[in-house]
Amino acid sequence: MSAPPVVDLPIDDERLAQDLASGLASVEKMLRTSVESEDAFVTEASKHLIEAGGKRFRTMMVLLAAQFGDPSAPGVVPAAVVIELTHLATLYHDDVMDEAPVRRGSPSANARWDNTVAILTGDFLFAQASEILADLGAEAIKIQAQTFSRLVRGQIRETIGPSSGDDPIAHYIRVLADKTGSLIATSGRFGGLLAGASPDVVERLSNACEAIGVAWQLGDDLLDVASTSSESGKTPGTDLREGIRTLPVLYALESSPSSRLRELLSGPVADSDVDEALRLLRADEGMVRARQELDAWVNRARGELAELPDIPARAAFLSLCDYVVERSG
C-alpha cells in the first residue's frame, strides 16, 4: 500500500506516513463529533463543509510540526481540530462576503440556505473551536486570539484596499500574510507547542509555515494566469473576471509598457477579453516578478527549516517547499 499523500506528495518514511495517517483519522473523527448539536439543523449546517472534503492542509501542518516533539501528546489532535474548525468558519464567512455559489464542488452554505445561516454557522464553529481550545492552556488561547486578530485585520485590509500613498504590492503581501499565512503559521506553532518541542523549534516551525502559506497563495495567483483548465481543473482567468488584483496583475499595472494590458486590467475583465488579457499577462514581466516573490517566500521557509533537527518531518516540509514551486508552473 502506498504512503498517504500530503498535498499530492508521497511521504517517503513509512513510520511518518503511518503516524500522519493515524493522526488524520483521529482529527477527522473529533472534527465531526465537535460540531454535533442537539439541534439537527445546526449539526447539518456545520457538517456541510466538513463533508464536502478538502485537503486538510492546515491539519497536516499541525501533525508534521508535532513530529519535532511527542506527536502522541494529548493536545496535538485537539489543536489540529481547533485549526480546522477556525479555517472552516472563515470559509462560511468568506462565501457570504464573496457571494460565492459553490465551495469545494458543492453549493455553498449561503447558496443552499441563506447568508444568515452561513454567518451563524461560521460563528458556531468558532465557538466550538474555543471550547476545545479552553482545555489546551492559556498560551494556546492567547496564540489563537492573536491569530484571529490577524485573520480579521487581513480581511479588513483586503476589503478596504490600500490607503492613499500605500504601496499596493506591499499591502497585498500583508493581506496574504494575515489572511492566509497567519493560520498556517499557527498550525506549525500549535503542533510544535502541544508536542513539547523547544521554544526555538516552535518559533522556526511557525515562521516556516507562514512563509509556505504565503507562497502557496502566490502560487494560486500564478496558476490563475499560467495554467490551462486541463492542467489545474480550474478555469484560468477567474480572478481577472472578478476584478481581483493579484500579484502578477499589480506588477503588470506598475510597470507594463502595454497600454492595452493596462486598459484590460483596469477593472473586471469581460469574458470576451479574458483570452487576450491572459495572453498579454503571461508574456509580461509581472509574471516573472511574481514568481521571484514566490521563490523568496519559499526560500525563507527553507532557511527556517534548515535549522530544525534532521528528521523525516523536516524532509517532508522541504518536499512541500519544492512542491509549492513546482505546482506554480
Secondary structure, DSSP 8 states (H G I E B T S, - for coil): ----EETTEE-S-HHHHHHHHHHHHHHHHHHHHHT--SSHHHHHHHHHHHTT----HHHHHHHHHHTTS-TT-TTHHHHHHHHHHHHHHHHHHHHHHHT-SEETTEE-HHHHS-HHHHHHHHHHHHHHHHHHHTTS-HHHHHHHHHHHHHHHHHHHHHHH---TT--HHHHHHHHHIIIIIHHHHHHHHHHHHHTT--HHHHHHHHHHHHHHHHHHHHHHHHHHHH--HHHHSS-TTHHHHTT---HHHHHHHHH---HHHHHHTTS---GGGHHHHHHHHHTSHHHHHHHHHHHHHHHHHHHHHHTS--SHHHHHHHHHHHHHHHHT-
